[in-house]
Amino acid sequence: MSHGFSSVDEVLILLTYANLSSKEVDIVKKGLLENFRWDEFVRKIKHNDIGPLIHHTLMKNELLDLLPPEIQHYLSEQREKILEINSGRLKVAIDIFSKFELSEVKVIVLKGVLFGETIYKDPGYKKMNDLDILVRSKDIEKVRKIYGEVGLVPLALLEGDDQDFDEKKSYHLPAFISRDLKFVVGTHWGLTSPKLGFNFDYEEIWKRAVSITISGQRALALSPEDNLHHLCVHFHYYKTGLKEFADLANLLRETSKFSWQTFGDQIEKAQSYSAVFRPLSILESIYNIGIPKDLLRICRDKTDSFTIRDTERLGSRKDLILLSRSTYSSQIEKAYLAFSFESTFRKKLPWFFLFWKRLLMPPRQVLYSTNACNPKEKSLFLLYLINLWRTAREVGKGYGIIVFGFLMLKSAWELISSLKSIFSNESGGKMGELRNALGQDEEKILKLMNSFE
């Protein structure tokens, strides 16, 4: 762990480890017993969305009783809620994996569900949006057929209406969801969008895959090096919290023979230097886990100056780094999705204004968090401009920043085009189609969307 953190930060960082040494347990115990700031502890747990993981580690090391009763109750409640949801999803996943095996479809389990089984040994260690899997492109039609057999509905409406399989344009199917809205699966034949220009050798990735079992069902996992690479290229610019970094830290910590040489070779082959630089730099700032300095230097040399400055500023603010996580960009995306779902002017108008409001006027606290600064350290106007620039960069990733302007024009044109609904009987739109396909009302569908980060 790096120096410069508060005593609460030090305890929280240690409690995100899947396995603690006896020395680390003693450090945590000592920290909890010596004038501990419980208000800061709870605030940072909520901000980083790590309640279930903290509960898991405290219970595993017989430390939960050191917490005040009300905090014990809060953590237990969070843990039970997430465990129930994730366990239910896991049962559906096992049924699907069983059908995959019968149909000779090989499947690589990705991210959260994988780590819950192999690293944390706990399916309820964190909230997850969905199950992510990787299959071979030749098996896509078999996969679709199996999804139909178990009653999953494709959410093509969330991602445009095109469900056609095209390796040159995309790398995943639309999400598939159960009609009770409790299970969502993301199905990939690639690890990242072809538009980003990364060069992944999928034949080699499949050769390096390792055998695992998920609740007794056979499946595959990426090699540790491929797993870290995948986490890095998918790392969300603003999700710089312990919830995200714990997976990276534990992957490295629990892999006895992680090969940095192999990992570096993969980065060179994929030309993913800039995508790797930010998450690994911040990871090292928090966990001091021993990432080779030469590797970070090479990645830094091939990263744009804005990302370098932004990342190094955040890494230097040990007083604020555990409050830097933000999921606000997902709130912008949700408003736009809801806007695009509706077809009538009356229903589109409020979503249109909410989308623009969220985009142009984020709450001040979001600006302070994402810029790693305290109030009055920087001009609020400057923070708004930086936020807009960052958002434009993220929206334009893989397409060029000009797509940001096109998106704005598109939303305005959609709203104007919907004016005709005032003089016609048109209703429903994409949301109506979604309601019919799932047999659920709009309120429940929007609630599901709102639960995604």
Helices and strands as residue ranges (DSSP letters): H 7-15, H 22-33, H 38-48, H 51-60, G 64-66, H 69-102, E 107-110, H 111-118, E 131-135, G 137-139, H 140-149, E 152-154, G 156-159, E 176-178, E 184-188, G 194-196, H 202-208, E 210-214, E 217-221, H 224-233, H 242-254, H 260-270, H 273-287, H 293-301, H 305-316, G 321-323, H 328-341, H 345-360, H 364-370, H 380-395, H 402-417, G 418-423, H 429-438, H 442-451
